[in-house]
């Protein structure tokens, strides 16, 4: 068994030529959340992965084996629920509401501008359909958000590179802009904003599969 105990997020610092020549390994999200696991790469080698506790492996990360060889991680497609707004009766804001409610339930969630992904759960699926969202079951790579306080600050692999804005913008907002503890205005948006529209007879968001 070949040991690998080093991880390079998104292959940072490696040339494209090296990455193209490297072996690959496909792992689903359940495995990639673990800091210790075994896997078999594209060349047939058995890997024993030993990473620091709390490590999370993302698609396009690179494992470095004890012999110096590189193994590019691919996110293996897996069953997921994909949630989209209803173009006929809803709006993209419905996705924001859904993300809020799922976040309150500590659901691991992948966010994109036009859909959400989560692991299959029929109870959550029914809840989302009652919110007039369209839920489908698909096979796709799953890269949920790691959270704003995750180690390294790379909550999503596609947003990790080139977007390290930080919060030291070098300008002051001045009095009244108040991001912190400012209670100078109250939006007054109490509670949930349930939809009161009627989809009409026969309208039903059936959960499809692809």
N, C-alpha and C positions, 0 to 999 in steps of 0.2 A: 504493500500500500504506500502510495506517495503522499507525504504530508504537505499541507498548505496552510500557513499561518499568517499570511500577509494579504491584505486586500487594498487594491488601488481603485478608489471610487471613479467610475466612468473611464478607467484606464488613463487617468490624468498623468501627463508627462511622457506617455509612450507614443512612439511614432505610429502612424496608420499602417505602415508596412509590417511592423511587428505584430500589430493586432490582427491583421489579415492572415498572418501565418500561424497564429496561436490556435491551440486546441480550444474547443468550446464545451460547455456543460449546460444542460437545460434543467432548470429547477423551478418548481412551483413556489407560490408564496409561503405555504406552510413550512417548507424547508428553508427558504431564504430568511425567515425570521430567527432561525437558530444560529447559535455561535459555534456549535459543534455538530457535524453531520458527515456522512459518507456519501459519495457520489461516483459515477463513472463518466469520464469525459469522452469526447468524440473519437479519441484514439483507442479507447478501450481500457485506459488506465483507471484503477480504483484510487480515488482521492479520499484522504482523511483530512477534513477541514477543521482547523482549530483556531478560532478567532477570539479576540477579546470579548468577554461577557457583555451582552447587550448589543453586539454587532448585528446589523441588518444588511443583507446582500441584495443589491438592486440589479436589474437587468443592465448589461453593459459594464458592470464592475468587472475587475480583473483580479483573479486569484494568482498569487505567486507561490509556486511549489518550492520545496526544499532544494531541488536541483536547479532552480533558477528559471524553469519553464513557466510560461504564462497560460492561463486558462480563462477565456472570456465567458462570463456568465450570461446566459440567455434566459429571459423570463418565459417559462413554459406555459403555453395556453392552458387554461383551466376553466371549469364551469364558473360563470359569473352572472349576476343579474345586472343588466344595463338599463338605466332609468333615463327616460327622455321626457321633455315637456310635450304636451298634446298641442300640436300645431293648430288644431281646429278650435279648441275650447280653452287653451291655456296660454302661458307665456313663459319665457326663460326664467322669470322670477320664481316660478313654481319649483324649479330645481334648487334655488337658494333656500326656499322654505324646507324642502326635503332634506338638504344637507344639514340644516339647523336641527331638525328633529332627529335625524340619524346620529348626528354628533352628540346630542343629549343622551343617546343610548350607547355611546362609546362604540359605535359601529366603525370598523375599518373601511375607509371610503377612498376611492380614487376619484379625483375631481378633474373635469375637463370643461371647456366653455359650453359645450352643448349636451353633455350627458354625465351621469355618475355611474360608477361601478362599485359593486359590493359582492361579497360572497353570498351564495344562494341561501335564502331564508324565506319560507313561504309566508310566515307571519308578517315580516317586514314588507314582502311583496304585496300582500293584501292591503296593508296600511298605505303604501305608496299609490296603489290603484284607487283607493278611496280619496286620495288627494288629487285625483284626476291626472295622474302621471301615467306614462306608458312604460310598462316593465316587460323586458324580454330576457330570455335565458340564452346565453351565448357562450362560446369557447373563446377566450381571449387572455392575453397577458394581464396580470393584475399587479398594479403598483400603487398601493394606497398611500395617502399622506402619512408622514411620520410624525407630524405635529410640530408646532412652532418652536418647541424647546428641545427637539431631538438633538442628540449629539452630532456636531458637525454642521447642523443647520441645513442639511440637504434633504428637504422633505420629499422631493420628487426628483427622479433622475433627469427628467427632461427640463427641469427648472434649476438644476444644480449648477450647470456651467453657464458662465456669462451673465448671471443675474445676482451676483453677490453685492447688492446695493449697500447693505449695512444700514445703520441708522445715523451715522455721523455725516449728515448732508452738508455741514459747514455753514448753515444759515439758521437764524433764529426766527421762529414764527412770530414772536412778539406777543404782547399781552392780548388776551382775548381769543387767540387761536387754540390754546389749551387742549392738547391731546391728553393731558394727564390730569385726571380728577376734575375736569371742567364741567361744572353743572350749570353753566350760564344759560343753557337752553334745554328744553324738554321736548322731544319729538312726540311724546304722547301716543306711541304706538302700542297700546296694551294688548298683551296676549297674542293668540294666533289669529291670522286673517283667513278664516275658512272661506272657501269658494261657495257662493250662493247661486252660481249659475246652474241652469238645468241643461244637461247634455241631451235631453230629449229622449223619446222612447226608442229603445233598441240600441242606444249608444253604450258600448261596453268596451273597455280597454282589455282585450284578451291578451294574456301573457304568451307571446310567441316564442318560438325557438328558432335558432339559426344554426 
